[in-house]
Amino acid sequence: MAGFFDKVGAAINNAANDITDKAKEVSEVTALKGQLRSQEKIMENMYLEIGKGYYEAHKSDAEDPFAAQIQNITTAKQTVERIQDDIDIIKEK
């Protein structure tokens, strides 16, 4: 009978070790995914800064290879300003 309990005990220990190992793995992967998202966010913000800087540096350059995109941004900025003015007028009433 002792052999049976030894086997059951060993099976329980193995299962517990497997669960512990899996929990560690999940925890490590979760931490790494968090680091990955953080680095991706940093890259995204840097791309945005580069794009904004490029726009500011080249918004008057009609021959720029991104002239259409620059014009779209300029038009959108003008629309945003107009909408903000409309909002301000409504709030002043």
Sequence and secondary structure as in RCSB ss.txt:
>XXXX:A:sequence
MAGFFDKVGAAINNAANDITDKAKEVSEVTALKGQLRSQEKIMENMYLEIGKGYYEAHKSDAEDPFAAQIQNITT
AKQTVERIQDDIDIIKEK
>XXXX:A:secstr
 HHHHHHHHHHHHHHHHHHHHHHHHHHHHHHHHHHHHHHHHHHHHHHHHHHHHHHHHHTT TTSTTHHHHHHHHH
HHHHHHHHHHHHHHHHH 
